[in-house]
Amino acid sequence: MLCKYCGNELADDARFCSRCGKIVDVTEPLPEQPLVDMPLPETPPTQVQENLPENTPEKPEREQSGTTPITEAEEQRSGRAKTILIFAIIGCALSIVLDVALAGVVFSLIAFILSRKYTRTYGTTGKAATIGTSLAIVGLIVGTVLSCLSLYDLIVWFIDMI
């Protein structure tokens, strides 16, 4: 066997060239297999659906409409994204109100943690999850600022009482 980089004579079981040090490609070619002709179905798929037995349940509504069916994993992913969005909306709404801004921070923090877990699980975020994450961050910032102002007012009130 010859090295394809420098032309040095190599042993049959060599992994590296002794002259240039390059890795020797020792992949063996796969044996050729004859092509197999696959028979095509005699009836189109639409005719098969029409000939279903009477006791076979009908296809779900979304499959009949011609759209692609939604898998259980896609439904679960969509549900998690909606959960993030709901917690973020509640967090933002509560963060705006001075008296319950701390509760808004808690809801926004839950939404943010859920969005991080969503991103780690699925790799990317969908539209609802992205909006939820943005709202959660806004809720955290606004709620934290208003909670600090509320705490400041409470401290000032307490000092005035003394």
ABEGO torsion letter per residue (X at the ends): XBBAAAGBBBBAABABBAAAGBBBBABBBBBBBBBBBBBBBABBAAAAAAABBAABBBBBAAAAAGBBBBBAAAAAAAAAAAAAAAAAAAAAAAAABAAAAAAAAAAAAAAAAAAAAAAAAAGBBBAAAAAAAAAAAAAAAAAAAAAAAAAAAAAAAAAAAX
